């Protein structure tokens, strides 16, 4: 295996970032809050550029083919669950793309899959949970659910909850506002008095708007890989090594190419990735980590640790329960 981390409890990584052009950038925003500004105890003004939730989505994207929901060809053999949706809507989704992974209602509501998972996990309502068996069941169907965490609130009595083994966020230090604005111009009717048939909304005319961006002395991406949690899953050396390599591969893939967070937040990684812990650790290249992941996939498959075939396909029939749909009055 490429990555040697024997005895370490965590991998803590930091990467310096900077705007690709100019000095300004747009941070993530929150409803009823806007940008997440705060101060350190010493008074330094700080800004959350990207949240842990958003970073989880971006790290997950490293495994997807295009925008998903299928896995990238270079990671074929890694288990996951596909839900083929039919009925009043036709689509396809997967445990790699769903917000709550295996707990997606399109997945966990399948009675056959639900029973198979509970049997493999040894899980029953009102009985003690064997967390090692739960981890093995999650690994069997979708190892990514152990990397990014899962809360199976829709399974049984809702007690199965596994925190993220890999977490990340981006912060900016010593920030200052950069206010600007613009206007959406309607050259036909600046006053917005005219209306087109079928759209009576107040979306006409010239519309001025404000825009708030920031500058910062420093922007840093932080990554935390909990090796103790991965060791606690009890997956043996093959499973442990695969999860570690897969997690670090996601970090490297993100830093190598996933830094256009928004239209006005296009960042570049500057210099080497710094390992805060363990001392002396160097993050391998994306190519080396991918080779480790592929080796791990083969080793785990050979040990019977994966579903066969690795992609579990569920057929899900959807019904429109809205008053306007075929289901009549909504429940």
C-alpha positions in Angstrom: 0.0 0.0 0.0 1.2 3.5 -0.9 0.0 5.1 2.4 1.9 4.2 5.6 0.2 5.6 8.7 0.7 2.9 11.3 0.1 4.1 14.8 -1.5 7.4 13.8 -4.9 8.3 15.1 -5.7 11.1 12.6 -4.5 12.6 9.4 -4.7 16.4 9.6 -4.0 18.2 6.4 -4.0 21.9 5.4 -3.8 23.5 1.9 -3.3 27.2 1.2 -5.7 28.5 -1.4 -5.9 31.8 -3.3 -8.3 33.3 -5.9 -7.5 32.3 -9.4 -7.8 35.9 -10.5 -7.8 39.1 -8.6 -8.4 39.2 -4.8 -12.1 38.8 -4.3 -14.1 35.7 -3.7 -17.6 34.8 -2.8 -18.1 32.5 0.3 -20.9 30.1 1.0 -24.1 31.7 2.3 -26.8 30.5 4.7 -30.5 31.2 4.8 -31.3 34.0 7.3 -27.6 34.5 7.9 -25.7 35.2 4.8 -22.0 34.8 4.9 -20.7 33.1 8.1 -18.5 35.8 9.6 -17.0 35.3 13.1 -14.0 36.5 15.2 -11.2 34.6 16.8 -10.5 35.4 20.5 -7.7 37.7 19.4 -10.2 39.7 17.3 -9.1 38.4 13.9 -12.0 38.5 11.5 -12.7 35.1 10.0 -15.0 33.7 7.3 -16.3 30.3 6.6 -15.8 29.9 2.8 -17.1 26.3 2.5 -18.9 24.3 5.1 -18.3 20.7 6.2 -21.6 19.7 4.6 -20.7 21.3 1.2 -17.2 19.9 1.3 -18.6 16.4 1.9 -20.6 16.8 -1.3 -17.5 18.0 -3.2 -15.4 15.1 -2.0 -18.0 12.6 -2.9 -18.1 14.0 -6.4 -14.6 12.6 -6.9 -16.1 9.2 -7.2 -18.8 10.1 -9.7 -18.9 9.7 -13.5 -19.6 13.2 -14.6 -22.4 14.5 -12.4 -23.4 11.0 -11.4 -25.2 9.1 -10.2 -23.0 6.2 -11.4 -19.5 5.7 -10.3 -16.5 6.8 -12.3 -15.1 4.1 -14.6 -11.7 4.3 -12.9 -13.4 3.1 -9.6 -15.4 0.3 -11.0 -15.8 -2.6 -8.6 -16.5 -0.3 -5.6 -19.9 -1.2 -4.3 -22.9 1.2 -4.2 -26.6 1.1 -4.7 -28.6 2.4 -7.7 -32.3 3.1 -7.6 -34.0 3.0 -11.0 -37.1 5.2 -10.6 -40.3 4.5 -12.6 -44.0 5.3 -12.5 -45.0 9.0 -12.3 -41.4 10.0 -12.8 -38.5 8.3 -14.5 -35.0 8.9 -13.3 -32.0 7.2 -11.8 -30.2 8.0 -8.5 -27.7 6.2 -6.3 -26.3 6.1 -2.8 -23.3 8.0 -4.1 -25.5 11.0 -5.2 -28.3 11.0 -2.6 -28.1 13.5 0.2 -28.5 10.9 2.8 -26.8 8.0 0.9 -28.3 4.6 1.9 -31.0 6.4 4.0 -32.5 7.9 0.9 -36.2 7.0 0.8 -35.6 5.8 -2.8 -33.3 3.1 -1.3 -34.1 2.3 2.3 -37.9 2.0 1.6 -37.2 -1.0 -0.6 -38.5 -3.8 1.6 -36.2 -6.5 0.1 -33.1 -4.4 0.5 -34.1 -3.3 4.0 -34.4 -6.8 5.1 -31.1 -7.9 3.5 -29.3 -5.0 5.2 -30.8 -5.6 8.6 -30.0 -9.3 8.5 -26.4 -8.6 7.4 -26.1 -5.9 10.1 -27.8 -8.0 12.8 -30.0 -5.0 13.5 -33.4 -5.1 15.1 -35.6 -2.5 16.8 -35.2 -2.5 20.5 -32.1 -4.7 20.6 -28.4 -3.8 21.2 -26.5 -2.8 18.1 -23.4 -4.7 17.0 -21.5 -1.8 15.5 -18.9 -4.0 13.9 -21.6 -5.9 12.0 -23.3 -2.6 11.0 -19.9 -1.3 9.6 -19.4 -4.5 7.7 -22.9 -4.2 6.2 -22.4 -0.6 5.2 -19.0 -1.5 3.7 -20.6 -4.5 1.8 -23.1 -2.3 0.0 -21.3 1.1 -0.1 -17.9 1.9 1.5 -18.4 5.6 0.8 -21.2 5.7 3.4 -18.4 4.9 6.0 -16.1 7.6 4.6 -18.8 10.3 4.6 -21.1 9.1 7.4 -24.7 8.0 7.4 -27.8 8.3 9.6 -30.3 5.6 8.9 -33.2 7.4 10.5 -35.6 5.6 8.2 -34.5 2.1 9.2 -36.1 0.3 12.1 -36.2 2.5 15.2 -33.6 5.0 13.7 -30.6 4.2 15.9 -27.9 3.5 13.2 -25.7 6.6 12.9 -22.1 6.6 11.7 -20.2 9.9 11.8 -18.0 11.0 8.9 -14.5 9.5 8.9 -13.4 12.2 6.5 -14.4 15.8 7.1 -13.2 19.1 5.6 -14.0 22.9 5.5 -12.4 26.1 4.1 -11.8 29.2 6.1 -10.5 32.7 5.3 -8.5 34.8 7.7 -8.4 38.6 8.3 -11.3 39.2 5.9 -12.7 42.5 4.6 -15.9 43.1 2.7 -15.8 44.0 -1.0 -19.2 45.4 -1.8 -20.4 45.8 -5.4 -23.6 45.5 -7.4 -25.3 45.6 -10.7 -28.6 45.7 -12.5 -30.6 43.3 -14.6 -31.5 45.5 -17.6 -34.8 45.3 -19.6 -34.2 47.4 -22.7 -37.8 47.0 -23.8 -39.6 48.1 -20.7 -37.3 49.5 -17.9 -40.3 50.4 -15.7 -41.7 46.8 -15.7 -45.3 47.8 -16.7 -45.7 45.2 -19.5 -46.5 41.5 -18.8 -46.2 38.4 -21.0 -49.0 35.9 -21.0 -48.7 33.2 -18.4 -46.2 35.0 -16.2 -47.6 37.8 -14.0 -44.8 37.7 -11.5 -42.8 40.8 -10.6 -39.8 39.8 -12.8 -39.9 42.6 -15.4 -38.2 45.9 -15.8 -34.7 47.0 -14.6 -33.7 45.2 -11.3 -30.8 46.6 -9.3 -29.0 44.2 -7.0 -26.2 44.3 -4.5 -23.3 41.9 -4.3 -21.0 41.1 -1.3 -17.7 39.5 -1.8 -14.6 39.4 0.4 -10.8 39.7 0.4 -8.6 37.8 2.8 -5.0 37.7 3.9 -5.2 33.9 3.9 -7.5 31.1 2.7 -7.0 27.6 4.0 -8.6 24.2 3.3 -8.6 21.8 6.2 -9.0 18.0 6.0 -9.4 15.6 8.9 -9.3 11.8 8.4 -10.2 9.9 11.6 -8.0 6.8 11.4 -9.2 5.6 14.8 -12.8 5.5 13.6 -11.8 3.5 10.5 -9.8 1.1 12.6 -12.8 0.7 14.9 -14.9 -0.6 12.0 -13.1 -3.9 12.4 -12.8 -4.4 8.6 -9.4 -6.0 8.7 -6.3 -4.7 6.8 -7.9 -4.9 3.4 -11.0 -2.8 4.4 -9.0 -0.4 6.5 -6.4 0.3 3.7 -9.1 0.8 1.1 -11.0 3.3 3.2 -7.8 5.3 4.0 -6.7 5.3 0.4 -10.1 6.2 -0.9 -10.4 9.1 1.6 -7.0 10.5 0.7 -7.7 10.0 -3.0 -10.8 12.2 -2.6 -8.7 14.9 -0.9 -6.1 14.9 -3.6 -8.7 14.8 -6.4 -10.5 17.8 -4.9 -7.3 19.9 -4.6 -6.1 18.9 -8.1 -9.2 20.0 -9.9 -12.3 20.8 -7.8 -11.7 24.3 -6.6 -14.2 26.3 -8.6 -16.7 26.4 -5.8 -19.0 29.1 -7.3 -19.0 31.5 -10.3 -17.3 34.1 -8.1 -15.2 31.7 -6.0 -12.6 30.2 -8.3 -9.6 29.1 -6.2 -6.1 27.6 -6.8 -4.1 25.5 -4.4 -0.7 27.2 -3.7 2.2 24.9 -2.9 2.4 21.6 -1.2 -0.3 20.2 1.1 0.9 20.5 4.8 0.5 17.5 7.1 -0.1 18.8 10.6 -0.4 15.2 11.8 1.3 12.7 11.6 4.6 14.4 11.4 6.5 13.8 8.2 3.4 12.5 6.3 3.3 13.4 2.6 0.1 13.2 0.7 0.7 11.0 -2.3 -0.1 11.9 -5.9 -3.6 11.3 -7.3 -2.2 8.5 -9.5 -0.5 6.7 -6.6 -3.7 6.9 -4.5 -5.9 5.7 -7.3 -3.6 2.7 -7.8 -3.9 2.0 -4.0 -7.7 2.2 -4.2 -7.8 -0.2 -7.2 -5.6 -2.6 -5.4 -7.9 -2.4 -2.3 -11.0 -3.0 -4.4 -9.5 -6.2 -5.8 -8.4 -7.4 -2.4 -11.7 -6.7 -0.7 -13.7 -8.3 -3.5 -11.4 -11.4 -3.3 -12.2 -11.7 0.4 -16.0 -11.6 -0.2 -16.4 -8.2 1.5 -18.4 -6.7 -1.3 -21.9 -7.3 -2.7 -21.9 -9.4 -5.9 -22.4 -7.8 -8.3 -21.0 -4.7 -6.6 -23.8 -2.5 -7.9 -27.0 -3.3 -6.1 -29.9 -2.2 -8.4 -33.3 -1.5 -7.0 -36.5 -0.9 -9.0 -38.5 1.9 -7.4 -42.0 2.9 -8.6 -43.0 6.5 -7.8 -46.5 7.8 -7.4 -47.5 11.5 -7.5 -49.5 12.1 -4.3 -50.1 15.8 -4.9 -53.7 17.0 -5.6 -52.6 17.7 -9.2 -51.1 14.3 -9.7 -52.5 10.9 -10.2 -52.6 10.1 -6.5 -55.3 12.6 -5.6 -55.3 14.2 -2.2 -51.8 14.4 -0.7 -51.2 12.4 2.5 
